[in-house]
C-alpha cells in the first residue's frame, strides 16, 4: 500500500524533473542562437542565423522577418537594390505587413495561434503565395516604445504555438533579435561611411555626432531620456612619456574594449579624440551614473603590463549628463549639444577633484557646480 501511495508522487516528481531538464536544454539552444546573432558582423550573417540556423535548431516550418524601412538605422540596409541582392524571401518591408502585424500585436504583446486564424492581408504580406503555417507566433521587435519590426515563427504542428502558452523565453529572444539588429545596423553604417577608429575599433567622432542627432530626435518623439558619458584616461601623457607610444596605444585599445563591454548592446561608444571616449546611452541620469561606475571599476581592474611585465595602473575620469528633450528639432539639437558640453565640463571637474572618479554637474541657483 505504501508503494502504491508513493507512485503518483514519484511520477509527478519525475515529470517535473523532465520538464526542468527540457526547459534547460531549450534555453541553452536559444542562447547558442542568440550568441550567433550578437556576434553577427554584417546583415547577411544576421539573416542567415534567423532564416537558416534558427529553423534548423527548433524544427520550424519557416521564419519571416518584417522590418520597418523607415527606421533611421535601417534605411540603408533595406534599400530595394540591397534587398534584392540578399535574396531572402523571408525578409519583408511592405506597409501592408506592418499594419497587419500591428493590428494583431496592438498591445505590444505577442500573438500566437493557428495559421488559419490569420487574416488574408497578414497571410499575403508575411507568407506570399505559400500557405500559412499550422500554428505561428508573431513577436514585436521593440526597444522601449519603438517597434522596428515583427518576427514570425511558424510550425507544422497546430499545437506548437497555442493561445495561452508561456512566451517568456520567446519574448526574451525577440529582445535579443532587436538589439542585435541595431548592432548590425551600426556596424553596416560604420562600414558604409568609414566612421571607425582604426586603433580601437570603436566608432569615431563623426559617427558619434550623427548618432547623437538621431538619438535626440528619437528622445523627442517618444519622450524618453537620453544621457552621455565623457571618459578620459587619467595621466595618459605620463604613460606615453614613461613607457612609449606603443604601450600608450595598447592602453587606448584595452580601455576602449573595456568601456564597450560595460554598456548595453544598443548604446554607442566612440573614441572622441586623443585619450577621450564618449558613450551615448538610452536612459536617465541614474542609469548613466550606474554605467559610469561600472566603467570606472572595470578600468581600475585592467591588467596592462609594460615591457618588463610590470602592471601599469589605469584609471579614468568620467563626466555624466542627461536630458529629457522636447521642443522643435532645432531646439532639441541645441539641448543635445548642451548635454555633451555639460558632460565634458563634468569630466574636467572629475580631473580637478582627484581623478578616478565620476562627476555630474547640477546647476544650483547661484550657478555653482556640485557633484
Backbone torsions as a table, in degrees:
resi	resn	phi	psi	omega
1	UNK	NA	-38.4	179.8
2	UNK	-60.9	-44.0	-178.9
3	UNK	-64.4	-40.4	179.8
4	UNK	-64.7	-37.9	-179.7
5	UNK	-68.6	-30.9	-177.1
6	UNK	-84.5	-19.8	-175.7
7	UNK	-58.3	-49.0	179.2
8	UNK	-58.3	-41.5	178.8
9	UNK	-64.6	-41.7	179.0
10	UNK	-61.7	-41.8	178.7
11	UNK	-64.1	-40.3	-179.6
12	UNK	-66.0	-41.7	178.4
13	UNK	-63.4	-41.9	179.4
14	UNK	-64.0	-40.3	178.8
15	UNK	-64.9	-38.9	179.2
16	UNK	-65.4	-44.0	178.6
17	UNK	-61.5	-43.7	179.0
18	UNK	-60.3	-40.5	-180.0
19	UNK	-65.2	-44.4	179.2
20	UNK	-61.6	-45.5	-179.7
21	UNK	-63.6	-40.1	177.6
22	UNK	-62.4	-43.5	180.0
23	UNK	-64.5	-37.9	178.5
24	UNK	-64.8	-42.2	178.5
25	UNK	-63.8	-42.3	179.4
26	UNK	-62.2	-44.1	-179.5
27	UNK	-62.6	-40.2	178.8
28	UNK	-64.1	-39.0	179.0
29	UNK	-66.4	-40.7	175.9
30	UNK	-62.9	-40.7	-179.5
31	UNK	-62.7	-36.7	177.9
32	UNK	-63.9	-42.3	177.9
33	UNK	-66.2	-41.3	-179.5
34	UNK	-61.8	-39.8	179.0
35	UNK	-63.8	-37.0	176.4
36	UNK	-64.8	-40.5	179.5
37	UNK	-65.7	-46.8	-178.8
38	UNK	-62.6	-35.6	-177.7
39	UNK	-85.9	-2.1	-178.5
40	UNK	-59.7	125.9	-177.3
41	UNK	-88.6	-14.3	-179.5
42	UNK	-153.6	171.7	-176.1
43	UNK	-64.6	-43.7	177.3
44	UNK	-58.1	-39.5	178.7
45	UNK	-66.4	-39.9	176.5
46	UNK	-59.8	-46.8	-179.2
47	UNK	-67.8	-36.2	179.0
48	UNK	-61.7	-39.0	177.8
49	UNK	-63.8	-42.5	-178.7
50	UNK	-71.8	-44.2	-170.6
51	UNK	-91.2	-19.2	-178.9
52	UNK	-114.9	-55.2	-174.5
53	UNK	-71.2	-44.9	-177.1
54	UNK	-60.6	-51.1	179.6
55	UNK	-64.3	-32.4	176.9
56	UNK	-67.7	-40.9	-176.7
57	UNK	-66.8	-33.7	-173.4
58	UNK	-121.0	18.0	176.3
59	UNK	49.7	52.1	178.7
60	UNK	-91.1	147.3	177.6
61	UNK	-72.9	-26.8	179.7
62	UNK	-178.6	160.1	177.1
63	UNK	-130.9	131.4	176.0
64	UNK	-126.1	136.6	179.4
65	UNK	-122.5	118.0	173.9
66	UNK	-103.5	127.8	179.7
67	UNK	-122.6	143.2	178.8
68	UNK	-82.6	108.5	-176.1
69	UNK	-73.7	-0.2	175.2
70	UNK	-88.8	-11.9	179.6
71	UNK	-62.3	131.4	-172.8
72	UNK	-52.0	-43.7	-174.9
73	UNK	-76.8	-9.8	-175.5
74	UNK	-106.0	-2.1	-173.4
75	UNK	-56.8	-49.0	-178.2
76	UNK	-71.4	-35.2	-177.5
77	UNK	-66.0	-30.8	-169.5
78	UNK	-109.9	22.4	172.5
79	UNK	-64.0	144.2	-176.8
80	UNK	-50.2	-44.3	-179.0
81	UNK	-64.9	-38.0	179.3
82	UNK	-66.0	-39.4	179.3
83	UNK	-65.1	-43.9	179.5
84	UNK	-60.2	-38.4	-179.3
85	UNK	-66.7	-30.8	-179.4
86	UNK	-72.1	-31.9	178.1
87	UNK	62.6	38.5	-178.8
88	UNK	-109.9	104.0	-178.4
89	UNK	-68.8	-21.4	-179.5
90	UNK	-80.7	-4.7	179.0
91	UNK	-95.9	119.5	-174.8
92	UNK	-121.8	150.3	177.5
93	UNK	-139.1	6.6	-173.3
94	UNK	-66.5	145.3	176.0
95	UNK	-58.2	-37.8	-178.2
96	UNK	-58.9	-43.4	180.0
97	UNK	-64.3	-41.5	-179.9
98	UNK	-64.7	-43.0	-179.8
99	UNK	-65.9	-40.8	179.7
100	UNK	-65.3	-42.7	179.2
101	UNK	-66.4	-40.4	178.7
102	UNK	-60.9	-36.3	178.1
103	UNK	-63.6	-36.8	179.5
104	UNK	-77.8	-33.8	-176.3
105	UNK	-113.6	39.7	-175.6
106	UNK	-60.4	-27.6	179.8
107	UNK	-91.4	8.6	-179.5
108	UNK	80.1	4.1	179.8
109	UNK	-98.7	154.0	177.5
110	UNK	-64.6	151.2	169.7
111	UNK	-108.7	139.1	175.0
112	UNK	-146.9	147.3	-178.3
113	UNK	167.0	-165.9	-178.0
114	UNK	-77.9	144.8	-177.4
115	UNK	-60.5	-32.4	-178.6
116	UNK	-67.2	-14.9	179.5
117	UNK	-80.8	-14.4	-179.5
118	UNK	-72.7	139.0	-179.4
119	UNK	-75.0	169.1	-173.9
120	UNK	-62.8	-38.7	-177.1
121	UNK	-63.3	-46.1	-178.4
122	UNK	-70.4	-40.1	178.9
123	UNK	-59.1	-44.4	-179.9
124	UNK	-67.5	-41.7	-176.8
125	UNK	-69.4	-36.3	-175.2
126	UNK	-94.5	-30.5	-172.8
127	UNK	-120.9	-0.1	179.0
128	UNK	61.2	-130.7	-179.8
129	UNK	-86.4	-6.0	-180.0
130	UNK	-75.8	157.0	176.7
131	UNK	-70.0	148.5	174.7
132	UNK	-66.7	148.4	178.4
133	UNK	-64.6	162.5	179.9
134	UNK	-61.3	-37.6	173.4
135	UNK	-145.7	157.7	-175.7
136	UNK	-154.8	158.7	170.7
137	UNK	-129.2	136.4	179.8
138	UNK	-113.2	116.6	-173.2
139	UNK	-112.2	121.3	174.8
140	UNK	-67.6	139.4	173.9
141	UNK	-100.8	96.8	-170.7
142	UNK	-125.6	140.5	170.3
143	UNK	-121.8	107.8	-172.3
144	UNK	67.4	-125.8	178.4
145	UNK	-96.9	5.7	-176.2
146	UNK	-100.1	121.5	176.0
147	UNK	-101.9	117.3	-178.8
148	UNK	-98.6	-8.9	-179.8
149	UNK	177.0	-174.7	178.5
150	UNK	-140.0	139.3	178.0
151	UNK	-111.6	124.1	-179.6
152	UNK	-113.4	123.4	176.5
153	UNK	-109.4	127.8	-178.3
154	UNK	-115.7	152.2	-179.8
155	UNK	-137.6	149.9	174.4
156	UNK	-78.6	-10.2	180.0
157	UNK	-90.9	116.6	-178.3
158	UNK	-60.7	-23.3	-177.2
159	UNK	-99.5	1.9	-176.5
160	UNK	-63.0	-47.6	179.1
161	UNK	-119.3	88.9	-175.5
162	UNK	-108.8	144.2	178.9
163	UNK	-56.5	132.6	179.1
164	UNK	100.5	-13.8	179.6
165	UNK	-73.8	156.3	178.8
166	UNK	-69.3	140.2	-177.3
167	UNK	-124.8	14.1	-174.7
168	UNK	-57.5	-47.5	-177.2
169	UNK	-64.7	-41.6	-178.8
170	UNK	-69.0	-35.6	177.0
171	UNK	-67.3	-38.9	175.8
172	UNK	-62.3	-42.3	178.6
173	UNK	-61.0	-41.4	179.0
174	UNK	-61.1	-37.3	178.9
175	UNK	-66.7	-35.0	176.8
176	UNK	-68.2	-40.4	177.1
177	UNK	-59.6	-44.0	-179.2
178	UNK	-61.3	-49.7	-179.1
179	UNK	-65.1	-38.7	-179.5
180	UNK	-68.0	-37.8	177.0
181	UNK	-61.8	-43.7	178.5
182	UNK	-62.6	-40.5	-180.0
183	UNK	-65.0	-43.5	178.3
184	UNK	-63.7	-41.1	178.7
185	UNK	-61.5	-40.7	175.9
186	UNK	-59.1	-46.9	-177.0
187	UNK	-63.7	-42.4	179.6
188	UNK	-64.2	-40.6	179.4
189	UNK	-63.7	-39.9	178.2
190	UNK	-61.1	-41.9	179.2
191	UNK	-63.9	-44.3	-175.3
192	UNK	-66.0	-36.9	-172.9
193	UNK	-106.7	2.6	178.9
194	UNK	60.2	49.3	-173.7
195	UNK	-111.5	32.4	-179.8
196	UNK	-107.4	138.6	172.5
197	UNK	-80.2	120.1	-171.8
198	UNK	-65.9	-31.3	-176.8
199	UNK	-74.0	-46.7	-173.3
200	UNK	-99.0	-16.7	-175.8
201	UNK	79.0	-1.2	177.9
202	UNK	-82.5	169.3	170.8
203	UNK	-63.5	156.7	176.1
204	UNK	-98.1	-177.2	-174.2
205	UNK	-64.7	-37.7	-179.9
206	UNK	-59.0	-45.6	179.7
207	UNK	-66.6	-40.2	-179.7
208	UNK	-59.9	-44.0	-179.0
209	UNK	-62.8	-35.5	177.2
210	UNK	-68.0	-42.3	178.9
211	UNK	-65.8	-34.5	176.9
212	UNK	-59.9	-44.8	178.9
213	UNK	-60.7	-44.2	-179.3
214	UNK	-65.1	-43.3	-178.3
215	UNK	-68.0	-34.7	177.2
216	UNK	-65.2	-42.0	177.5
217	UNK	-63.5	-40.3	177.5
218	UNK	-64.6	-40.9	-179.8
219	UNK	-63.8	-37.9	177.8
220	UNK	-66.7	-45.1	-175.3
221	UNK	-63.9	-40.7	-172.8
222	UNK	-107.8	1.9	176.7
223	UNK	64.0	35.7	-178.7
224	UNK	-109.0	153.3	-179.9
225	UNK	-77.8	154.7	174.8
226	UNK	-135.0	147.3	-176.5
227	UNK	-142.0	165.7	178.9
228	UNK	-146.0	156.5	175.7
229	UNK	-121.9	137.6	165.7
230	UNK	-108.5	124.8	-172.6
231	UNK	-123.8	124.0	-178.2
232	UNK	-126.2	131.2	178.4
233	UNK	-70.9	126.7	-178.3
234	UNK	-70.8	139.1	173.7
235	UNK	52.6	39.9	-176.7
236	UNK	-67.0	-35.6	178.8
237	UNK	-60.3	-37.8	179.3
238	UNK	-64.0	-39.0	178.8
239	UNK	-62.7	-46.3	177.9
240	UNK	-61.1	-45.8	-176.1
241	UNK	-68.5	-36.7	-175.4
242	UNK	-82.6	-42.9	-170.8
243	UNK	-111.0	-9.9	179.5
244	UNK	100.2	161.4	-174.8
245	UNK	-70.8	-28.3	177.2
246	UNK	-64.0	-41.6	176.5
247	UNK	-67.0	-38.1	176.0
248	UNK	-59.9	-40.6	177.4
249	UNK	-64.4	-38.8	177.6
250	UNK	-64.7	-36.5	177.4
251	UNK	-63.5	-43.9	178.5
252	UNK	-60.7	-44.7	-176.6
253	UNK	-66.4	-41.9	-176.8
254	UNK	-71.7	-35.7	176.5
255	UNK	-69.2	-40.9	178.5
256	UNK	-58.1	-47.0	179.3
257	UNK	-63.7	-38.1	180.0
258	UNK	-64.0	-46.0	179.7
259	UNK	-62.5	-43.9	-179.6
260	UNK	-58.4	-37.6	-178.5
261	UNK	-71.4	-22.0	-174.4
262	UNK	-92.1	-9.0	179.9
263	UNK	-105.8	168.4	-179.2
264	UNK	-74.7	162.9	-173.8
265	UNK	-59.7	-38.4	-176.4
266	UNK	-85.3	-4.5	-179.8
267	UNK	-79.1	157.7	-176.8
268	UNK	-107.7	128.3	175.9
269	UNK	-123.0	134.7	-178.6
270	UNK	-137.7	153.2	166.5
271	UNK	-84.1	112.0	-170.4
272	UNK	-86.7	-21.5	178.7
273	UNK	157.5	134.1	178.1
274	UNK	58.0	-124.3	179.4
275	UNK	-100.5	22.6	-175.6
276	UNK	-110.7	135.5	178.1
277	UNK	-120.5	154.8	176.5
278	UNK	-131.0	142.3	177.8
279	UNK	-127.4	131.8	178.2
280	UNK	-108.2	118.9	-171.1
281	UNK	-118.1	148.7	172.8
282	UNK	-94.0	105.3	-177.3
283	UNK	157.4	171.4	-177.4
284	UNK	-89.1	-172.3	-175.9
285	UNK	-63.0	-39.5	179.1
286	UNK	-61.5	-42.8	176.7
287	UNK	-60.7	-44.1	-177.9
288	UNK	-64.0	-39.9	178.6
289	UNK	-64.3	-37.3	178.1
290	UNK	-63.9	-46.1	178.3
291	UNK	-63.1	-42.8	-179.4
292	UNK	-59.1	-41.1	179.8
293	UNK	-68.0	-37.0	175.5
294	UNK	-60.5	-44.8	179.8
295	UNK	-62.7	-47.1	-177.9
296	UNK	-57.9	-48.2	-178.9
297	UNK	-65.2	-42.0	-177.7
298	UNK	-64.7	-41.3	178.8
299	UNK	-65.8	-40.6	-179.2
300	UNK	-60.0	-27.5	-177.5
301	UNK	-93.4	-1.9	-178.0
302	UNK	-62.0	148.7	179.6
303	UNK	-111.8	89.2	173.7
304	UNK	-104.2	129.0	-176.5
305	UNK	-115.5	149.3	176.1
306	UNK	-83.6	-173.3	-176.0
307	UNK	-66.1	-15.3	-179.3
308	UNK	-103.4	7.8	178.7
309	UNK	83.5	7.6	178.9
310	UNK	-84.2	140.6	-178.3
311	UNK	-72.4	135.9	174.8
312	UNK	-105.3	120.3	-179.0
313	UNK	-70.6	133.0	177.2
314	UNK	-122.7	134.3	173.4
315	UNK	-141.3	163.7	178.0
316	UNK	-132.6	152.3	170.1
317	UNK	-107.4	134.8	-171.8
318	UNK	-127.6	131.3	171.9
319	UNK	-107.1	138.9	-175.5
320	UNK	-122.8	138.7	172.4
321	UNK	-147.7	152.7	-179.2
322	UNK	-147.2	155.1	179.0
323	UNK	-145.8	146.8	160.3
324	UNK	-107.2	111.8	-165.1
325	UNK	-97.7	141.9	175.4
326	UNK	-146.9	176.3	178.2
327	UNK	102.9	-168.4	179.3
328	UNK	-71.9	163.4	177.0
329	UNK	-54.2	-39.3	-179.8
330	UNK	-66.8	-42.3	178.4
331	UNK	-64.8	-40.2	179.6
332	UNK	-64.1	-41.5	179.2
333	UNK	-62.2	-39.0	178.3
334	UNK	-63.9	-41.9	178.6
335	UNK	-65.0	-36.0	177.9
336	UNK	-63.1	-44.0	177.7
337	UNK	-65.1	-37.8	178.2
338	UNK	-63.9	-36.7	177.9
339	UNK	-63.6	-43.1	179.1
340	UNK	-63.8	-43.1	179.3
341	UNK	-63.8	-37.2	178.8
342	UNK	-65.7	-42.6	178.4
343	UNK	-63.9	-37.9	178.4
344	UNK	-63.6	-44.3	178.3
345	UNK	-65.0	-37.8	179.0
346	UNK	-64.5	-37.0	178.0
347	UNK	-63.1	-43.2	177.8
348	UNK	-66.1	-32.0	174.6
349	UNK	-63.0	-40.4	177.5
350	UNK	-62.4	-37.8	176.4
351	UNK	-61.4	-48.3	-177.3
352	UNK	-65.5	-30.1	-175.9
353	UNK	-89.6	11.1	171.7
354	UNK	124.5	-4.8	-179.8
355	UNK	67.3	170.3	-178.4
356	UNK	51.9	48.5	-178.2
357	UNK	-153.8	172.4	-178.2
358	UNK	-119.5	138.2	175.9
359	UNK	-131.9	143.7	172.2
360	UNK	-134.5	118.8	-175.9
361	UNK	-76.3	137.6	175.1
362	UNK	-124.6	121.0	-179.9
363	UNK	-76.4	119.4	178.1
364	UNK	-96.5	170.8	-179.9
365	UNK	-54.6	-31.8	179.7
366	UNK	-92.6	12.0	177.3
367	UNK	66.4	13.7	176.3
368	UNK	-76.7	158.2	179.8
369	UNK	-105.3	131.5	178.0
370	UNK	-125.5	161.6	178.0
371	UNK	-77.4	NA	NA
